């Protein structure tokens, strides 16, 4: 589990595309306490550390993850939002994020608003019904508050700190972001479906 509070923006060092992808990511995270087999959210996708040294770690990416996420577009130098998994007793600062990406959301507008940035995003498929004003959403692993929703389009406000300390500043209109729907919204919708069917 994660909180959606990005701790580092790493960079893709190399990708081996023979079979499942093996991606090596350079990072400023302290990897000393990170064990082989530990999970790190990479742009919101929960991946398992399979190798590491002091300044980088490697993950294997399955065909399913390549299909559901934006990892298939990564190349050497791509910035990657990183967050190690929670440990018992860690502070919850964002919202609960599982690291199970639901799909790709299209960034359709970026507009400056004072020192902040307002982004408009198109939700994929039937996920718009899970998104509500003042609810939580995870985009590329970042815990964000939804400002407004109109059909399948929703807006978020990005404060300067988040803009500078995540990969969002490298995104442009037409790019895609990994989206994970708020877990609570998913369970509420499921419970409502069960109640309707009863």
Order of alpha helices (4+ residues) and beta strands (2+ residues): beta-beta-beta-beta-beta-alpha-beta-beta-beta-beta-beta-beta-alpha-beta-alpha
